């Protein structure tokens, strides 16, 4: 069992559209961890974290080029109260605790996209 608990997140961002078709965006995302340290393990590392985000979008006729990114500063979490146990094929034998240790996470997320507009359905084509 993971023993999820209530968590919250908050986001704040802004964008500015330049007259030559470029839109720049920046923001920050805070996300509270949803699992107690006792159940934290390497394939379920959901700790409280803050992302810094940025992006740009350029309109080139019917094609938009979108670049986005997020940076998660490296953070360290020391767990000494883990209840995560080693898997064992014999249900009568409890595995030893393996979730204690130092966990590090962080890094970059980068995305690049193309969006095409084929017309119709937009505000320009709406019939009054």
Secondary structure as UniProt FT lines:
FT   STRAND          9..17
FT   TURN            19..20
FT   STRAND          22..31
FT   HELIX           37..39
FT   TURN            42..43
FT   STRAND          49..60
FT   TURN            61..62
FT   STRAND          63..79
FT   TURN            91..92
FT   STRAND          101..116
FT   HELIX           123..125
//
